[in-house]
Amino acid sequence: MRDYTNSTGSTGGTDSTNSRIAEEHGKKIKQIIDEVEKVIVGKRDIVKMLVIALLSGGHVLIEDVPGVGKTTLATALSKATGLQYRRAQFTPDVMASDITGFTIYNKDTAEFEYRPGMVLCNILLADEINRTSPKTQSALLEAMEEQNVTVDGTTYELPQPFMVIATQNELGFVGTYPLPEAQLDRFLMKISVGYPTLEQEVSIIASRQTVDPLENVAAVCTRNELLACIEAVQYVNIEQSVYRYIVQLVSTTRNHKAVLLGASPRASLLLMRASQACAFLSGRGYVTPEDVLRMTPHVLEHRLQLTQDAKVRKITEIGVLREIAKSITPPYHRE
């Protein structure tokens, strides 16, 4: 087994130095998670995934049945981080200009003025994104990828950090539209909240008898502190062998017999970022294959399109990813 704990990675700095930085910032990140858990009961792993996406500079798609706390999760994160937050309720009549903004003529100044849309914020909750038209859905593409919007030929930078948390009901519900593949690929990960256990649900309704727990969620970090954490994540070391491992996992999806459309090179880049954030959250300054494997299902599942034959045979995207993971030997095995 190779010892990675004192090596120098390709991103610069020693693992021990980066681990110390991760531990220092990690206390603040843990406070954010604890604040969100005041509202989201028994879903710490889901909360961590949301925080990992924020630290990675990525966007999250939350898919589940109505009423399990998707919107509450996004709202709690915005309150705990103290970031500027907006919620866009996506319905069939929402237009692209509602999201990106528009220009209007001001007769007093005899000039056209830009009126910012919903996207000009730090955290945008795109609630029930698959209930609006594909044209409006695509209005988010530039903002999600380029971190800016262009209206009437003028480009406007988005506040940093910027994150889209989109919720969608499972396909088959009344009035839903499937997201285009190009937009799905812009999301770092897709997660599902899931139903609570009996004990967790009892705790949820008891805590809401007289007060909304969201009122007790406090901002525990500043915008600058969060930006410092996001920057630190980029310097979490990755060995060349781990780079290769990431690309092997992603590229193998393109040749699997059950997969019609595999993951793109963008998936490799985002899997790397998510693995860095996962290591950072664990207080380490270096990425291990275990970090990569932990993030693989969340980052790759929604990027795979299975063949019709695979669907008939009840093969799932997660099943394919597990099979691929077993077929590739990690760079080393932790003892």
C-alpha positions in Angstrom: 0.0 0.0 0.0 1.3 3.4 -0.9 1.4 6.1 1.8 -0.2 9.3 0.5 -0.3 11.2 3.8 3.0 13.0 3.3 3.2 13.3 -0.4 3.2 16.3 -2.6 0.3 16.4 -5.1 0.1 17.9 -8.5 -1.9 20.9 -7.3 0.9 22.2 -5.1 1.6 22.1 -1.3 2.0 19.1 1.0 -0.8 16.9 2.1 0.0 17.7 5.7 -0.3 21.4 5.1 -3.5 21.1 3.1 -4.9 18.8 5.8 -4.2 21.5 8.4 -6.0 24.0 6.3 -8.9 21.6 5.7 -9.2 21.0 9.5 -9.3 24.8 10.2 -12.0 25.5 7.7 -13.8 22.2 8.5 -15.0 23.6 11.8 -16.9 26.3 10.0 -18.3 23.8 7.5 -19.4 21.5 10.3 -21.3 24.4 11.9 -23.2 24.9 8.6 -24.2 21.2 8.5 -25.3 21.3 12.1 -27.5 24.3 11.4 -29.2 22.7 8.4 -29.8 19.6 10.6 -32.0 21.6 12.9 -34.6 21.4 10.1 -33.6 18.3 8.1 -33.9 15.3 10.5 -31.9 12.1 10.0 -30.5 13.1 6.6 -26.9 14.1 7.4 -25.4 12.4 4.4 -27.8 14.3 2.1 -26.9 17.6 3.8 -23.2 16.7 3.3 -23.7 16.1 -0.4 -25.3 19.6 -0.7 -22.4 21.2 1.1 -19.9 19.3 -1.0 -21.6 20.6 -4.1 -21.4 24.2 -2.8 -17.7 23.7 -2.0 -17.1 22.3 -5.5 -18.8 25.3 -7.2 -21.4 23.0 -8.6 -25.2 22.7 -8.9 -27.6 20.1 -7.4 -30.7 18.5 -8.8 -32.9 17.1 -6.0 -35.5 14.6 -7.3 -38.1 13.0 -5.1 -41.8 12.8 -4.4 -43.5 16.0 -3.1 -43.4 16.8 0.6 -40.2 15.2 1.7 -38.3 18.5 2.4 -36.6 19.3 -0.9 -37.4 23.0 -0.7 -36.8 23.2 3.1 -33.3 21.7 2.6 -32.3 24.4 0.1 -33.8 27.2 2.3 -32.0 26.0 5.4 -28.7 25.9 3.5 -29.1 29.5 2.4 -29.9 30.7 5.9 -27.0 28.8 7.5 -24.5 30.2 5.0 -26.0 33.7 5.1 -25.9 34.0 1.3 -28.3 35.9 -0.9 -31.1 33.6 -1.7 -34.0 33.6 -4.2 -36.7 31.1 -5.0 -38.2 30.7 -8.4 -41.4 28.7 -8.5 -41.3 27.1 -12.0 -44.7 26.9 -13.6 -45.7 26.7 -17.3 -46.1 30.5 -17.5 -42.6 31.4 -16.2 -40.6 33.0 -19.0 -36.9 33.0 -19.7 -36.7 36.8 -18.9 -38.0 36.1 -15.4 -34.8 34.1 -14.8 -32.2 36.1 -16.6 -33.7 39.6 -16.4 -34.6 42.1 -19.1 -34.0 45.6 -20.3 -36.6 48.3 -20.2 -36.7 51.9 -21.5 -36.6 54.6 -18.9 -38.3 57.7 -20.4 -36.8 59.9 -17.6 -33.2 59.1 -18.5 -33.9 58.2 -22.2 -31.9 55.1 -21.7 -32.5 51.4 -21.5 -32.0 49.9 -18.0 -31.3 46.3 -17.0 -33.7 44.8 -14.5 -32.1 41.8 -12.8 -33.8 38.4 -13.0 -34.1 35.8 -10.3 -30.7 34.4 -11.2 -28.8 37.4 -9.8 -28.2 35.9 -6.3 -25.8 33.4 -4.6 -28.2 30.5 -4.2 -31.1 30.1 -6.6 -33.8 27.6 -5.7 -35.4 26.5 -9.0 -38.4 24.8 -7.4 -40.1 22.1 -9.5 -37.9 22.9 -12.5 -39.5 20.2 -14.6 -42.9 21.9 -14.5 -41.8 24.7 -16.8 -41.2 24.7 -20.5 -37.9 23.5 -22.0 -37.2 27.1 -23.2 -37.3 28.5 -19.7 -35.3 25.5 -18.4 -32.6 26.3 -20.9 -32.4 29.9 -19.7 -30.4 28.6 -16.8 -27.7 27.0 -18.9 -25.5 30.0 -19.4 -25.7 31.0 -15.8 -24.9 27.5 -14.6 -22.0 27.0 -16.9 -20.5 30.5 -17.4 -21.5 32.2 -14.1 -23.0 35.1 -16.0 -26.0 36.0 -18.1 -26.3 37.9 -21.4 -29.3 40.1 -22.0 -29.6 42.2 -25.2 -25.9 41.7 -26.0 -24.7 42.8 -22.5 -23.1 40.3 -20.1 -23.7 40.5 -16.4 -21.6 38.7 -13.9 -23.3 36.7 -11.2 -22.5 37.1 -7.5 -20.0 34.6 -6.1 -20.4 32.0 -4.9 -23.3 31.0 -7.2 -25.3 27.8 -6.9 -28.5 26.4 -8.4 -30.5 24.0 -6.3 -33.2 22.6 -8.5 -36.0 20.4 -7.3 -38.1 18.2 -9.5 -40.9 15.7 -9.0 -40.3 12.3 -10.4 -41.3 11.9 -14.0 -44.9 10.8 -14.5 -46.4 13.4 -12.2 -49.0 15.6 -13.8 -47.5 18.5 -15.8 -43.8 17.5 -15.7 -41.3 17.9 -18.6 -38.1 15.9 -18.7 -34.9 18.0 -18.5 -32.8 18.2 -21.7 -29.6 16.1 -21.5 -27.5 19.3 -21.9 -29.0 20.8 -18.8 -28.8 17.6 -16.8 -25.1 17.6 -17.6 -24.7 21.0 -15.9 -25.7 19.6 -12.6 -22.8 18.4 -10.5 -24.9 15.8 -8.8 -28.4 14.5 -8.4 -29.6 13.4 -4.9 -32.8 12.1 -3.4 -34.0 13.0 0.1 -36.2 9.9 0.6 -38.9 9.2 3.2 -37.9 9.5 6.9 -38.2 6.6 9.3 -41.1 6.4 11.7 -39.1 7.9 14.6 -37.7 10.7 12.4 -41.2 11.6 11.1 -42.5 11.7 14.7 -39.6 14.1 15.6 -40.4 16.2 12.5 -44.0 16.8 13.3 -43.4 17.3 17.0 -40.8 20.0 16.3 -43.3 21.9 14.2 -46.2 21.9 16.6 -45.7 25.5 17.7 -42.8 26.9 15.7 -41.1 26.6 12.3 -37.5 25.2 12.9 -36.3 27.3 9.9 -36.7 30.3 12.2 -34.0 28.9 14.4 -31.4 28.4 11.6 -28.7 31.1 12.0 -26.0 32.2 9.6 -22.7 30.7 11.0 -20.3 32.0 8.3 -19.7 35.0 6.2 -19.5 35.1 2.4 -15.8 35.7 2.5 -15.2 32.7 4.8 -17.2 30.5 2.5 -15.2 31.8 -0.6 -12.0 30.9 1.3 -13.3 27.4 1.8 -14.2 27.0 -1.9 -10.7 28.3 -2.8 -9.0 25.9 -0.4 -10.9 22.9 -1.9 -9.2 23.6 -5.3 -5.8 23.0 -3.6 -6.6 19.6 -2.2 -3.9 17.3 -3.7 -4.6 14.6 -6.2 -2.1 12.0 -7.3 -1.7 11.2 -11.0 -2.9 7.7 -10.3 -6.1 9.0 -8.8 -6.6 11.3 -11.8 -6.3 8.2 -14.0 -8.7 6.3 -11.7 -11.4 9.0 -12.1 -11.1 9.0 -15.9 -11.2 5.2 -16.0 -14.5 5.2 -14.1 -16.0 7.9 -16.3 -14.7 6.6 -19.7 -15.8 3.0 -19.1 -19.4 4.2 -18.9 -19.2 5.0 -22.7 -18.4 1.4 -23.6 -20.7 -0.5 -21.3 -23.2 -2.7 -23.2 -26.2 -1.4 -21.1 -25.4 2.3 -21.7 -26.7 4.2 -24.7 -25.0 7.5 -23.8 -22.1 7.6 -21.3 -20.6 10.3 -19.2 -18.7 13.2 -20.9 -15.3 14.6 -20.0 -17.2 17.3 -18.1 -18.2 14.4 -15.7 -14.5 13.6 -15.1 -13.8 17.2 -14.2 -16.8 17.4 -11.9 -16.0 14.1 -10.3 -12.6 15.4 -9.5 -14.0 18.6 -7.9 -16.5 16.6 -5.8 -13.8 14.2 -4.7 -11.7 17.1 -3.6 -14.6 18.6 -1.6 -15.3 15.2 -0.1 -11.7 14.9 1.1 -11.8 18.5 2.4 -15.0 17.8 4.4 -13.2 14.8 6.0 -10.3 17.1 7.1 -7.8 15.8 4.6 -5.6 17.6 2.1 -5.5 14.8 -0.4 -8.0 12.7 -2.4 -8.2 9.0 -1.9 -9.9 6.4 -4.2 -12.5 6.0 -1.4 -13.5 9.7 -1.9 -13.9 9.1 -5.7 -16.0 6.0 -5.1 -18.2 7.8 -2.6 -19.0 10.6 -5.1 -19.3 8.5 -8.3 -23.0 7.5 -7.9 -24.1 11.1 -7.2 -22.0 12.6 -10.0 -22.5 10.0 -12.7 -26.0 8.5 -12.3 -28.0 11.2 -14.0 -25.5 11.4 -16.9 -26.1 7.9 -18.1 -28.8 6.9 -20.6 -29.5 3.2 -20.7 -30.5 1.2 -23.7 -34.1 0.1 -24.1 -33.0 -3.5 -23.6 -31.3 -2.6 -20.3 -34.5 -0.9 -19.1 -36.6 -3.9 -20.0 -34.2 -6.1 -18.0 -34.6 -3.8 -15.0 -30.9 -2.7 -15.1 -30.4 0.6 -13.3 -27.8 3.3 -13.6 -26.5 2.6 -10.1 -26.2 -1.1 -10.9 -24.1 -0.2 -14.0 -21.8 2.1 -11.9 -21.3 -0.6 -9.3 -20.3 -3.1 -11.9 -17.9 -0.6 -13.4 -16.4 0.1 -10.0 -15.8 -3.6 -9.4 -14.1 -4.0 -12.7 -11.5 -1.3 -12.1 -8.7 -1.8 -9.6 -8.1 1.4 -7.4 -4.6 2.9 -7.3 -4.2 1.3 -3.9 -6.2 -0.4 -1.1 -6.4 1.2 2.3 -5.5 -1.3 5.0 
